[in-house]
Amino acid sequence: MTDDEFSKMSVFVHDARKPLNRISMQAELIKMALNGDIPTQKAVDALDKIIASAKVCSNTLAEMTSEMGSSNSSHSDD
């Protein structure tokens, strides 16, 4: 892996971690709502954010796969 490829991959990993962190935080809110510590509507809102964040993470990983695959195939032509 070249330095450029590693740098690109690091950006993708960073971009995928952001929504994963958000998912984790929202799951904690749902847990609190289930324990009765916060209103139920907060859990519903958290679920919407989890779904959106999962889609963002999935898109980031798909983009990374595509980008790294393109980069890999260009090396095989060398």
N, C-alpha and C positions, 0 to 999 in steps of 0.2 A: 504494500500500500504506500503510495507516495504521500508526501507531506500535504499536498493539495487535497488529495482524496481524504486523508485523515481530518483535515480542517473542515471539509464539507460534511463529513460524517458527524463531527463534533457539533456542528450547527444543527443538524437534524436531530441528534440525540437531545440537545438542549431544548429544541422546539417541541419534542415529544414529551419531555419531562414536565414542562409547564402544565399541560392539561392533566397529566397524571397526578401532579400535586394538587390541582384543583379538585379532581375526583376524590382524592383522599380527604381533603378538608370538607367537602360536601357530604361525604359518607359519615364523617364525625357529626355533622349537623343532624343527619337522619337518625343516627344513634341517640342523640340528645332528644329529638322529638319523640322517638319511640319510648324513651324513659320518662316522657312527660315534662322535660325540662324547658322545652320551647314549644311554640304552637305547631300543630300538625301541618299547617300551610307552609311553614319553613321547610319541612321535609319534602313536600311536593315541589317547591321551588328548587331545592337541592337536587332532586332527581332530574329535573329538566336540565340543570347545569351539568350534571354527570353525563347525561346523554349527549349534550352538545360537546363536552370536553372529550368524550370517547370518540366522537366523529372527527374532531380536530386531530387527535392523536393518530387515529387510523389513517387520515389523509396525509399526515406528516410521514408516517411510516411507508405508505404507498409511494409518496414522492421520493423518499430516500431510496427505496428499492429500485424505482425507475431510474433515478439519477445514477446510483451506484452501478446498476446493470448496464446503463449506457456507457459509463466510464470503463467498466470492465470489458465490454465488447470492443471498445476502441483500442484497448491494449492488446487484445488477441489478434488484431489486424497487423500489429507491428512486426 
